[in-house]
Amino acid sequence: ELLAREISQSFNRTGRGPNTIAQAAIDTAIWDLYSKSLDCSVGVAMGGKNREVPVYGSGGFNTIQSPEEAAEQASRYIERGVKAVKPRVAGSSKDERVIEAVRFSIGDRADLMLDANEKCDQTSAIRLLEIASNHNTLFVEEPLPAHNLSGYRQISARSSSAIALGEHLQGATEAYPFLADGICNIIQPDLSMMGGLTECLRISRYAEILGISVAPHFLPHVFIHLAIAMPNVIWLEDFPLLESLFGSPNPFNASGHLAPNDLPGLGLEWDKEAEKRYKVNF
């Protein structure tokens, strides 16, 4: 943690920017090496105890889908055992039809979440939150641009729907106001944007003090370790993107939960064929 703080302090002239990606790589590698030296998982090295964590389905959804296509993708996830799905919305007139179709498809078998991915203005965000409330939605993710603190203050004060955000915030310092002001019900740290597992651990600890839940942004096989260390990590996200680099480990079991494997460190092994498959020749 001291090393991560010293690295962050070196950004005082250049700003965080892409530096957080480099910090995340170094920080995560150090946690992996440290826990391997202890012959335990990263989560246990962080002070936690192994447990299963529910996974929600986020992959395969997009804003150009028809309501029927979104409902079909949700059904596929439910058949695989997940207990929640998160289709994409955009603050448009189509949103309610998508929400209705997905809700009808999953019934009461799973929770419904929505991801607006910063596509709304305040007017459409308020409308979306009202629709979400009417359809018993668990939370709405990023209805406004990430850094619009005043906008989030206003829409959160006018809505009973839970708001999730954080994947585009850089470091705990940027995330603190959203937590301290009661704007954010669920914080969603991203590994590279936050600057590594240490910074994600810091923000999760702060969120725990305030009674706020954590649902990290994708990379479930890395964030299972944060979940082991922090009981307020309540969801992991299945959004397949980098998994093929590590041999495509199973994203969750038949009950829709993910547990750490028996390997020390992060429990991930580089696919030796990945470099050949993805090599780009210049």
TIMI-88118 format. One record per residue: residue number from 1; residue in one letter; x, y, z of N, C-alpha, C in turn. Coordinates in steps of 0.001 Angstrom, whole numbers, plus 500000, padded with zeros to 6 digits. Example, Ala and Ser with C-alpha at 12.3 -4.5 7.8 and 13.67 -1.06 7.14 Angstrom:
! TIMI-88118
> 1, A, 513190, 494310, 507800, 512300, 495500, 507800, 513200, 496700, 507800;
> 2, S, 512850, 497750, 507080, 513670, 498940, 507140, 512900, 500030, 507870;
***
This chain:
! TIMI-88118
> 1, E, 500840, 498797, 500000, 500000, 500000, 500000, 500873, 501250, 500000;
> 2, L, 501984, 501196, 500711, 502898, 502333, 500739, 503467, 502592, 499352;
> 3, L, 503828, 501520, 498631, 504367, 501677, 497282, 503335, 502310, 496358;
> 4, A, 502084, 501852, 496451, 501022, 502407, 495611, 500838, 503894, 495888;
> 5, R, 500948, 504279, 497164, 500792, 505691, 497521, 501950, 506525, 496954;
> 6, E, 503153, 505974, 497025, 504306, 506693, 496496, 504216, 506862, 494983;
> 7, I, 503719, 505825, 494293, 503537, 505920, 492845, 502514, 507003, 492516;
> 8, S, 501399, 507015, 493257, 500353, 508015, 493026, 500888, 509430, 493220;
> 9, Q, 501727, 509605, 494241, 502265, 510929, 494522, 503184, 511414, 493406;
> 10, S, 503747, 510485, 492650, 504619, 510871, 491544, 503833, 511447, 490368;
> 11, F, 502502, 511370, 490427, 501662, 511896, 489344, 501350, 513375, 489530;
> 12, N, 501952, 514027, 490534, 501522, 515383, 490877, 501705, 516382, 489741;
> 13, R, 502643, 516146, 488834, 502865, 517082, 487743, 502157, 516655, 486456;
> 14, T, 502005, 515379, 486265, 501418, 514891, 485013, 499937, 514540, 485139;
> 15, G, 499431, 514460, 486366, 498046, 514039, 486558, 497931, 512526, 486469;
> 16, R, 496784, 512016, 486844, 496618, 510564, 486869, 496542, 510013, 485444;
> 17, G, 495567, 510463, 484658, 495465, 510070, 483261, 495797, 508614, 483019;
> 18, P, 496567, 508306, 481968, 496930, 506918, 481665, 497910, 506321, 482668;
> 19, N, 498445, 507174, 483579, 499362, 506648, 484587, 498713, 505580, 485458;
> 20, T, 497406, 505680, 485654, 496746, 504707, 486516, 496804, 503303, 485927;
> 21, I, 496862, 503207, 484600, 496945, 501890, 483972, 498277, 501231, 484318;
> 22, A, 499364, 502010, 484240, 500676, 501487, 484617, 500715, 501139, 486097;
> 23, Q, 500138, 502015, 486926, 500105, 501748, 488363, 499325, 500471, 488645;
> 24, A, 498206, 500285, 487942, 497384, 499093, 488158, 498158, 497820, 487827;
> 25, A, 498919, 497865, 486741, 499694, 496693, 486346, 500732, 496338, 487403;
> 26, I, 501451, 497362, 487887, 502487, 497133, 488900, 501867, 496656, 490209;
> 27, D, 500832, 497341, 490628, 500182, 497032, 491900, 499614, 495611, 491904;
> 28, T, 498923, 495242, 490829, 498310, 493919, 490755, 499378, 492828, 490698;
> 29, A, 500471, 493091, 489973, 501564, 492124, 489908, 502210, 491920, 491277;
> 30, I, 502358, 493003, 492035, 502957, 492900, 493365, 502079, 492069, 494292;
> 31, W, 500751, 492294, 494234, 499844, 491480, 495042, 499941, 490008, 494657;
> 32, D, 500051, 489743, 493362, 500164, 488364, 492886, 501441, 487716, 493419;
> 33, L, 502563, 488424, 493305, 503841, 487884, 493774, 503856, 487723, 495295;
> 34, Y, 503330, 488705, 495988, 503322, 488650, 497457, 502512, 487463, 497964;
> 35, S, 501313, 487280, 497415, 500470, 486177, 497881, 501064, 484825, 497498;
> 36, K, 501748, 484757, 496357, 502419, 483510, 495987, 503547, 483189, 496954;
> 37, S, 504212, 484212, 497460, 505266, 483980, 498450, 504698, 483418, 499750;
> 38, L, 503412, 483695, 499992, 502725, 483172, 501175, 501981, 481877, 500871;
> 39, D, 502008, 481467, 499596, 501305, 480278, 499129, 499804, 480358, 499432;
> 40, C, 499214, 481517, 499120, 497779, 481693, 499316, 497237, 482590, 498214;
> 41, S, 495948, 482746, 498175, 495340, 483620, 497173, 495534, 485079, 497554;
> 42, V, 495368, 485969, 496580, 495468, 487404, 496844, 494435, 487825, 497885;
> 43, G, 493220, 487308, 497759, 492168, 487672, 498701, 492499, 487312, 500128;
> 44, V, 493093, 486146, 500334, 493501, 485726, 501673, 494672, 486583, 502147;
> 45, A, 495596, 486908, 501233, 496718, 487781, 501592, 496238, 489165, 502002;
> 46, M, 495097, 489578, 501456, 494505, 490860, 501833, 493793, 490787, 503183;
> 47, G, 493702, 489593, 503736, 493080, 489443, 505042, 491714, 488804, 505029;
> 48, G, 491294, 488296, 503862, 489960, 487731, 503753, 489913, 486224, 503889;
> 49, K, 488731, 485682, 503651, 488486, 484241, 503723, 487679, 483848, 502503;
> 50, N, 488039, 482725, 501886, 487392, 482297, 500646, 485877, 482215, 500777;
> 51, R, 485185, 482672, 499750, 483726, 482590, 499699, 483268, 482675, 498253;
> 52, E, 482030, 482291, 498014, 481425, 482442, 496697, 480727, 483787, 496606;
> 53, V, 480726, 484365, 495402, 480096, 485667, 495181, 479188, 485568, 493961;
> 54, P, 477961, 486077, 494024, 477074, 486012, 492860, 477582, 486857, 491690;
> 55, V, 477336, 486372, 490496, 477754, 487042, 489268, 476518, 487467, 488493;
> 56, Y, 476536, 488679, 487939, 475425, 489094, 487086, 475872, 489122, 485628;
> 57, G, 474909, 488908, 484743, 475202, 488834, 483320, 475145, 490196, 482655;
> 58, S, 476259, 490600, 482049, 476365, 491908, 481417, 476801, 491811, 479961;
> 59, G, 477455, 490728, 479585, 477938, 490577, 478222, 476818, 490312, 477235;
> 60, G, 477045, 490716, 475993, 476075, 490423, 474943, 474929, 491403, 474825;
> 61, F, 474894, 492426, 475683, 473859, 493456, 475598, 474433, 494700, 474927;
> 62, N, 473597, 495412, 474167, 474009, 496688, 473590, 472773, 497525, 473284;
> 63, T, 472979, 498789, 472999, 471851, 499713, 472825, 471181, 499613, 471458;
> 64, I, 471796, 498904, 470515, 471155, 498775, 469201, 470283, 497525, 469114;
> 65, Q, 470259, 496725, 470165, 469399, 495546, 470180, 467926, 495937, 470202;
> 66, S, 467114, 495083, 469624, 465673, 495229, 469785, 465295, 494722, 471180;
> 67, P, 464139, 495097, 471694, 463699, 494559, 472981, 463696, 493040, 472999;
> 68, E, 463317, 492421, 471877, 463270, 490961, 471805, 464671, 490360, 471907;
> 69, E, 465633, 490997, 471260, 467013, 490500, 471320, 467592, 490625, 472718;
> 70, A, 467303, 491727, 473399, 467773, 491904, 474775, 467148, 490856, 475690;
> 71, A, 465866, 490584, 475474, 465176, 489578, 476279, 465765, 488193, 476053;
> 72, E, 466115, 487884, 474819, 466721, 486591, 474507, 468079, 486433, 475185;
> 73, Q, 468878, 487498, 475172, 470181, 487433, 475832, 470012, 487256, 477335;
> 74, A, 469035, 487933, 477893, 468764, 487780, 479325, 468365, 486344, 479642;
> 75, S, 467526, 485748, 478807, 467096, 484364, 479024, 468267, 483397, 478974;
> 76, R, 469201, 483651, 478050, 470376, 482781, 477960, 471185, 482821, 479255;
> 77, Y, 471306, 484006, 479823, 472027, 484118, 481090, 471289, 483378, 482208;
> 78, I, 469982, 483546, 482268, 469202, 482918, 483330, 469329, 481402, 483249;
> 79, E, 469333, 480877, 482042, 469473, 479434, 481855, 470819, 478922, 482365;
> 80, R, 471810, 479802, 482391, 473137, 479410, 482879, 473278, 479585, 484392;
> 81, G, 472260, 480111, 485037, 472258, 480142, 486495, 472441, 481487, 487158;
> 82, V, 472689, 482562, 486387, 472914, 483853, 487038, 471637, 484362, 487693;
> 83, K, 471836, 485223, 488680, 470707, 485731, 489456, 470392, 487199, 489160;
> 84, A, 471044, 487757, 488126, 470747, 489128, 487720, 471312, 489365, 486324;
> 85, V, 470679, 490272, 485579, 471162, 490655, 484246, 471138, 492175, 484131;
> 86, K, 472009, 492676, 483236, 472130, 494139, 483102, 472127, 494544, 481629;
> 87, P, 470939, 494718, 481035, 470877, 495202, 479650, 471271, 496667, 479559;
> 88, R, 471527, 497125, 478317, 471945, 498508, 478077, 470751, 499380, 477708;
> 89, V, 470767, 500586, 478224, 469760, 501588, 477890, 470491, 502870, 477513;
> 90, A, 469761, 503842, 476965, 470437, 505034, 476455, 469669, 506323, 476712;
> 91, G, 468701, 506294, 477599, 467907, 507493, 477826, 467009, 507825, 476656;
> 92, S, 466633, 506813, 475883, 465815, 507015, 474693, 464403, 506469, 474902;
> 93, S, 463546, 506728, 473908, 462160, 506284, 473990, 462045, 504757, 473952;
> 94, K, 463079, 504081, 473476, 463050, 502621, 473389, 463304, 501945, 474730;
> 95, D, 463865, 502685, 475669, 464291, 502086, 476928, 463183, 501298, 477623;
> 96, E, 462010, 501890, 477724, 460952, 501234, 478480, 460544, 499908, 477835;
> 97, R, 460538, 499855, 476515, 460189, 498601, 475841, 461247, 497527, 476088;
> 98, V, 462512, 497931, 476122, 463588, 496984, 476435, 463433, 496465, 477866;
> 99, I, 463197, 497384, 478786, 463054, 497012, 480193, 461866, 496075, 480390;
> 100, E, 460756, 496397, 479756, 459567, 495548, 479873, 459818, 494151, 479307;
> 101, A, 460493, 494086, 478164, 460747, 492792, 477531, 461670, 491929, 478388;
> 102, V, 462729, 492535, 478920, 463662, 491782, 479751, 462995, 491359, 481050;
> 103, R, 462248, 492264, 481661, 461557, 491922, 482907, 460580, 490767, 482688;
> 104, F, 459844, 490790, 481585, 458914, 489699, 481286, 459680, 488399, 481073;
> 105, S, 460838, 488488, 480427, 461638, 487303, 480127, 462184, 486637, 481384;
> 106, I, 462680, 487439, 482326, 463307, 486854, 483517, 462322, 486663, 484664;
> 107, G, 461183, 487354, 484612, 460200, 487223, 485677, 460806, 487541, 487029;
> 108, D, 460480, 486683, 488013, 461045, 486871, 489350, 462209, 485920, 489604;
> 109, R, 462768, 485375, 488526, 463891, 484440, 488675, 465212, 485154, 488927;
> 110, A, 465282, 486425, 488622, 466541, 487158, 488761, 466267, 488644, 488904;
> 111, D, 467272, 489353, 489391, 467178, 490802, 489502, 467481, 491449, 488153;
> 112, L, 466944, 492636, 487972, 467164, 493420, 486764, 467961, 494672, 487110;
> 113, M, 469063, 494879, 486405, 469875, 496077, 486512, 469863, 496768, 485156;
> 114, L, 470247, 498026, 485104, 470304, 498768, 483841, 471618, 499520, 483755;
> 115, D, 472213, 499547, 482561, 473452, 500283, 482343, 473226, 501344, 481270;
> 116, A, 473235, 502617, 481693, 473048, 503714, 480748, 474367, 504208, 480176;
> 117, N, 475495, 503809, 480784, 476817, 504105, 480244, 477008, 505578, 479881;
> 118, E, 476563, 506478, 480766, 476760, 507929, 480650, 476014, 508564, 479477;
> 119, K, 474941, 507940, 478997, 474287, 508428, 477778, 473133, 509397, 478022;
> 120, C, 472780, 509673, 479268, 471622, 510525, 479543, 472038, 511955, 479899;
> 121, D, 471105, 512876, 479670, 471207, 514183, 480300, 470307, 514127, 481536;
> 122, Q, 470184, 515237, 482249, 469424, 515178, 483500, 467956, 514838, 483274;
> 123, T, 467370, 515379, 482218, 465957, 515117, 481951, 465710, 513644, 481643;
> 124, S, 466493, 513086, 480724, 466289, 511681, 480370, 466723, 510758, 481501;
> 125, A, 467686, 511204, 482321, 468113, 510391, 483462, 466994, 510267, 484485;
> 126, I, 466302, 511377, 484765, 465191, 511344, 485721, 464077, 510442, 485201;
> 127, R, 463790, 510538, 483908, 462763, 509668, 483311, 463172, 508203, 483404;
> 128, L, 464433, 507908, 483107, 464914, 506531, 483171, 464820, 505978, 484592;
> 129, L, 465183, 506788, 485567, 465112, 506341, 486960, 463671, 506067, 487383;
> 130, E, 462728, 506860, 486871, 461313, 506612, 487169, 460845, 505292, 486563;
> 131, I, 461233, 505049, 485318, 460875, 503794, 484652, 461488, 502616, 485407;
> 132, A, 462746, 502768, 485803, 463439, 501709, 486538, 462717, 501383, 487842;
> 133, S, 462271, 502425, 488528, 461551, 502219, 489789, 460247, 501473, 489555;
> 134, N, 459569, 501787, 488470, 458289, 501133, 488163, 458446, 499657, 487824;
> 135, H, 459659, 499268, 487408, 459889, 497871, 487022, 460783, 497139, 488016;
> 136, N, 460831, 497647, 489235, 461547, 496968, 490321, 462992, 496660, 489941;
> 137, T, 463669, 497664, 489402, 465057, 497507, 488988, 465989, 497670, 490182;
> 138, L, 467004, 496814, 490250, 467912, 496838, 491395, 468732, 498116, 491425;
> 139, F, 469301, 498522, 490288, 470017, 499789, 490204, 470136, 500228, 488753;
> 140, V, 470408, 501511, 488574, 470699, 502085, 487257, 472145, 502559, 487277;
> 141, E, 472933, 502075, 486332, 474349, 502393, 486292, 474639, 503576, 485368;
> 142, E, 475397, 504525, 485874, 475908, 505667, 485121, 474878, 506356, 484230;
> 143, P, 473790, 506859, 484812, 472845, 507597, 483972, 473422, 508902, 483429;
> 144, L, 474406, 509479, 484125, 475035, 510741, 483692, 476538, 510541, 483474;
> 145, P, 477196, 511473, 482795, 478645, 511401, 482659, 479330, 511266, 484020;
> 146, A, 480443, 510555, 484038, 481079, 510126, 485282, 481370, 511247, 486266;
> 147, H, 481817, 512409, 485786, 482274, 513456, 486687, 481229, 514545, 486952;
> 148, N, 480004, 514310, 486553, 478948, 515304, 486740, 478397, 515210, 488161;
> 149, L, 479190, 515655, 489104, 478837, 515523, 490515, 477556, 516274, 490852;
> 150, S, 477426, 517509, 490364, 476224, 518293, 490674, 474984, 517663, 490053;
> 151, G, 475126, 517130, 488847, 473993, 516459, 488211, 473555, 515229, 488978;
> 152, Y, 474514, 514452, 489447, 474175, 513264, 490238, 473512, 513647, 491558;
> 153, R, 473950, 514755, 492145, 473301, 515218, 493383, 471822, 515481, 493132;
> 154, Q, 471526, 516131, 492013, 470142, 516507, 491729, 469265, 515302, 491406;
> 155, I, 469742, 514389, 490550, 468882, 513259, 490177, 468733, 512271, 491328;
> 156, S, 469760, 512119, 492154, 469639, 511194, 493284, 468650, 511712, 494315;
> 157, A, 468570, 513039, 494448, 467628, 513638, 495394, 466195, 513491, 494929;
> 158, R, 465991, 513306, 493616, 464645, 513233, 493059, 464169, 511812, 492783;
> 159, S, 465009, 510820, 493039, 464655, 509458, 492660, 464814, 508490, 493823;
> 160, S, 463950, 507480, 493820, 464064, 506407, 494810, 464867, 505235, 494266;
> 161, S, 465230, 505278, 492994, 466008, 504197, 492396, 467475, 504293, 492812;
> 162, A, 468081, 503144, 493045, 469499, 503110, 493404, 470356, 503461, 492188;
> 163, I, 471430, 504185, 492440, 472347, 504600, 491384, 473707, 503954, 491621;
> 164, A, 474249, 503363, 490557, 475587, 502773, 490598, 476490, 503567, 489666;
> 165, L, 477741, 503745, 490069, 478696, 504472, 489227, 480109, 504178, 489707;
> 166, G, 481105, 504651, 488955, 482471, 504580, 489428, 483483, 503994, 488475;
> 167, E, 483039, 503316, 487420, 484014, 502629, 486567, 484921, 503584, 485811;
> 168, H, 484519, 504846, 485672, 485338, 505817, 484957, 486006, 506831, 485884;
> 169, L, 485884, 506620, 487189, 486527, 507507, 488152, 487951, 507026, 488407;
> 170, Q, 488892, 507971, 488458, 490300, 507632, 488615, 490749, 507806, 490063;
> 171, G, 490901, 506694, 490739, 491400, 506718, 492099, 490335, 507030, 493132;
> 172, A, 490666, 506700, 494379, 489726, 506896, 495472, 489376, 508361, 495672;
> 173, T, 490316, 509262, 495395, 490067, 510688, 495603, 488893, 511175, 494769;
> 174, E, 488805, 510733, 493518, 487681, 511131, 492666, 486378, 510484, 493118;
> 175, A, 486460, 509296, 493698, 485252, 508572, 494082, 484672, 509041, 495413;
> 176, Y, 485522, 509566, 496303, 485067, 509917, 497643, 483841, 510833, 497682;
> 177, P, 483783, 511922, 496895, 482622, 512811, 496994, 481296, 512119, 496676;
> 178, F, 481307, 511190, 495733, 480077, 510492, 495376, 479589, 509599, 496517;
> 179, L, 480521, 509096, 497313, 480154, 508271, 498454, 479778, 509140, 499656;
> 180, A, 480604, 510119, 499942, 480391, 510947, 501128, 479089, 511733, 501057;
> 181, D, 478689, 512143, 499854, 477476, 512938, 499686, 476207, 512096, 499560;
> 182, G, 476345, 510784, 499658, 475173, 509916, 499580, 474567, 509825, 498198;
> 183, I, 475349, 510131, 497163, 474863, 510117, 495781, 474838, 508706, 495225;
> 184, C, 475829, 507935, 495609, 476079, 506625, 495017, 475627, 505526, 495976;
> 185, N, 474788, 504626, 495512, 474346, 503490, 496323, 475238, 502274, 496148;
> 186, I, 475843, 502173, 494963, 476755, 501075, 494658, 477948, 501660, 493910;
> 187, I, 479159, 501409, 494416, 480366, 501900, 493755, 480965, 500767, 492912;
> 188, Q, 481450, 501120, 491714, 481908, 500118, 490752, 483344, 500427, 490299;
> 189, P, 484320, 500160, 491136, 485701, 500478, 490758, 486188, 499642, 489580;
> 190, D, 486945, 500285, 488703, 487595, 499601, 487592, 489068, 499437, 487942;
> 191, L, 489653, 498281, 487663, 491015, 497988, 488082, 492015, 499005, 487534;
> 192, S, 491958, 499275, 486227, 492942, 500172, 485626, 492654, 501630, 485939;
> 193, M, 491387, 502034, 485953, 491061, 503428, 486244, 491362, 503783, 487702;
> 194, M, 491136, 502833, 488608, 491427, 503090, 490014, 492920, 503054, 490304;
> 195, G, 493665, 502295, 489487, 495102, 502217, 489704, 495545, 500972, 490430;
> 196, G, 494735, 499910, 490386, 495152, 498640, 490974, 494277, 498177, 492126;
> 197, L, 494608, 497005, 492633, 493814, 496396, 493703, 493920, 497163, 495016;
> 198, T, 495080, 497763, 495277, 495233, 498506, 496525, 494256, 499675, 496597;
> 199, E, 494131, 500412, 495507, 493214, 501550, 495484, 491769, 501071, 495535;
> 200, C, 491471, 499951, 494893, 490117, 499372, 494973, 489810, 498931, 496399;
> 201, L, 490820, 498424, 497085, 490646, 498038, 498482, 490369, 499252, 499348;
> 202, R, 491074, 500348, 499091, 490864, 501583, 499853, 489433, 502097, 499693;
> 203, I, 488965, 502160, 498462, 487621, 502698, 498245, 486555, 501753, 498790;
> 204, S, 486828, 500457, 498766, 485869, 499486, 499315, 485777, 499608, 500830;
> 205, R, 486899, 499864, 501472, 486888, 500067, 502924, 486095, 501312, 503292;
> 206, Y, 486300, 502363, 502547, 485571, 503608, 502806, 484079, 503397, 502578;
> 207, A, 483737, 502690, 501500, 482334, 502407, 501216, 481711, 501565, 502325;
> 208, E, 482463, 500636, 502866, 481935, 499781, 503948, 481569, 500618, 505169;
> 209, I, 482397, 501594, 505485, 482111, 502466, 506631, 480778, 503179, 506434;
> 210, L, 480487, 503551, 505193, 479262, 504293, 504890, 478083, 503384, 504572;
> 211, G, 478304, 502072, 504602, 477220, 501136, 504319, 476884, 501042, 502842;
> 212, I, 477867, 501307, 501986, 477660, 501285, 500536, 478243, 500002, 499952;
> 213, S, 477508, 499394, 499037, 477940, 498138, 498426, 478911, 498385, 497278;
> 214, V, 479658, 497340, 496933, 480650, 497399, 495867, 480335, 496315, 494838;
> 215, A, 480366, 496702, 493555, 480172, 495761, 492448, 481188, 496126, 491374;
> 216, P, 482396, 495586, 491436, 483482, 496024, 490548, 483165, 495863, 489064;
> 217, H, 483865, 496668, 488266, 483672, 496683, 486815, 484453, 495562, 486146;
> 218, F, 483788, 494638, 485576, 484235, 493421, 484880, 485415, 492737, 485574;
> 219, L, 486235, 491917, 484884, 487355, 491154, 485451, 486981, 490385, 486721;
> 220, P, 485955, 489546, 486672, 485511, 488850, 487896, 486571, 487958, 488521;
> 221, H, 487472, 487378, 487690, 488474, 486470, 488246, 489583, 487209, 488982;
> 222, V, 489690, 488503, 488779, 490588, 489330, 489580, 489837, 489863, 490794;
> 223, F, 488634, 490352, 490584, 487892, 490994, 491669, 487284, 490011, 492662;
> 224, I, 487321, 488708, 492366, 486907, 487740, 493384, 487791, 487891, 494625;
> 225, H, 489031, 488322, 494423, 489948, 488483, 495553, 489589, 489707, 496394;
> 226, L, 489140, 490772, 495755, 488637, 491925, 496509, 487401, 491512, 497297;
> 227, A, 486573, 490671, 496683, 485357, 490201, 497355, 485687, 489324, 498561;
> 228, I, 486758, 488541, 498457, 487188, 487720, 499588, 487591, 488609, 500763;
> 229, A, 488258, 489711, 500442, 488750, 490610, 501491, 487678, 491544, 502029;
> 230, M, 486694, 491902, 501176, 485700, 492902, 501562, 484284, 492337, 501467;
> 231, P, 483586, 492205, 502585, 482233, 491625, 502562, 481203, 492480, 501848;
> 232, N, 481493, 493770, 501634, 480522, 494622, 500951, 480620, 494534, 499434;
> 233, V, 481516, 493687, 498915, 481501, 493366, 497477, 480402, 492322, 497273;
> 234, I, 479291, 492750, 496702, 478111, 491883, 496660, 477833, 491281, 495293;
> 235, W, 478434, 491841, 494224, 478257, 491321, 492872, 479577, 491346, 492129;
> 236, L, 479738, 490382, 491217, 480806, 490420, 490229, 480153, 490432, 488855;
> 237, E, 480829, 491017, 487882, 480237, 491229, 486556, 480827, 490278, 485513;
> 238, D, 479963, 489549, 484828, 480405, 488747, 483690, 480291, 489593, 482432;
> 239, F, 481432, 490072, 481968, 481509, 490849, 480741, 482756, 490370, 480009;
> 240, P, 482683, 489234, 479330, 483877, 488592, 478758, 484627, 489521, 477809;
> 241, L, 485907, 489697, 478093, 486723, 490570, 477263, 488172, 490083, 477208;
> 242, L, 488786, 489886, 478367, 490194, 489483, 478422, 490386, 488027, 478835;
> 243, E, 489281, 487338, 479119, 489385, 485990, 479664, 490122, 485013, 478757;
> 244, S, 490048, 485218, 477448, 490709, 484288, 476531, 492228, 484314, 476684;
> 245, L, 492778, 485373, 477243, 494214, 485448, 477487, 494649, 484480, 478583;
> 246, F, 493687, 484053, 479376, 493987, 483165, 480498, 493269, 481816, 480361;
> 247, G, 493035, 481429, 479118, 492416, 480129, 478888, 490931, 480081, 479133;
> 248, S, 490271, 481245, 479174, 488818, 481342, 479355, 488322, 480538, 480557;
> 249, P, 488744, 480900, 481774, 488263, 480203, 482970, 486753, 480342, 483111;
> 250, N, 486136, 479366, 483754, 484684, 479394, 483919, 484262, 480649, 484675;
> 251, P, 483315, 481423, 484119, 482937, 482683, 484757, 482096, 482515, 486020;
> 252, F, 481385, 481397, 486124, 480554, 481155, 487301, 480070, 479713, 487262;
> 253, N, 479591, 479221, 488417, 479093, 477852, 488486, 477611, 477796, 488144;
> 254, A, 477015, 476630, 488283, 475625, 476436, 487870, 474636, 477249, 488692;
> 255, S, 475059, 477695, 489868, 474171, 478524, 490699, 474432, 480003, 490509;
> 256, G, 475292, 480336, 489520, 475553, 481741, 489235, 476525, 482407, 490177;
> 257, H, 477391, 481625, 490814, 478378, 482179, 491740, 479787, 481867, 491250;
> 258, L, 480723, 482718, 491664, 482138, 482507, 491354, 482894, 482342, 492661;
> 259, A, 483773, 481345, 492687, 484639, 481117, 493840, 486078, 481073, 493352;
> 260, P, 487037, 481417, 494200, 488445, 481342, 493782, 488867, 479891, 493590;
> 261, N, 489839, 479681, 492709, 490348, 478321, 492559, 491424, 478052, 493620;
> 262, D, 492096, 476924, 493502, 493068, 476524, 494528, 494482, 477037, 494258;
> 263, L, 494681, 477802, 493199, 496010, 478294, 492857, 496375, 479503, 493717;
> 264, P, 497646, 479666, 494068, 498060, 480852, 494826, 498041, 482095, 493936;
> 265, G, 498166, 483245, 494554, 498153, 484496, 493803, 496776, 484799, 493260;
> 266, L, 496722, 485340, 492060, 495443, 485643, 491416, 494737, 484391, 490925;
> 267, G, 495467, 483300, 490819, 494852, 482061, 490342, 494674, 482018, 488841;
> 268, L, 495375, 482905, 488131, 495275, 482968, 486673, 496600, 482536, 486052;
> 269, E, 496508, 481786, 484982, 497693, 481336, 484269, 497618, 481805, 482823;
> 270, W, 498671, 482424, 482358, 498733, 482950, 481003, 498595, 481830, 479984;
> 271, D, 497706, 482018, 479014, 497555, 481061, 477930, 498751, 481216, 476987;
> 272, K, 499588, 480188, 476920, 500818, 480287, 476142, 500569, 480475, 474650;
> 273, E, 499375, 480097, 474199, 499048, 480265, 472790, 498453, 481637, 472486;
> 274, A, 498135, 482405, 473546, 497469, 483692, 473349, 498340, 484666, 472566;
> 275, E, 499634, 484663, 472857, 500527, 485589, 472164, 500523, 485332, 470663;
> 276, K, 500465, 484066, 470285, 500439, 483732, 468864, 499120, 484162, 468232;
> 277, R, 498026, 483937, 468955, 496699, 484247, 468405, 496489, 485744, 468214;
> 278, Y, 497016, 486537, 469132, 496712, 487960, 469118, 497889, 488833, 468688;
> 279, K, 498973, 488223, 468223, 500134, 489000, 467821, 499789, 489848, 466591;
> 280, V, 500212, 491098, 466617, 499987, 492012, 465504, 501334, 492347, 464884;
> 281, N, 501446, 492112, 463606, 502689, 492418, 462915, 502635, 493807, 462286;
> 282, F, 503659, 494599, 462519, 503720, 495960, 461983, 504677, 496008, 460803;
***
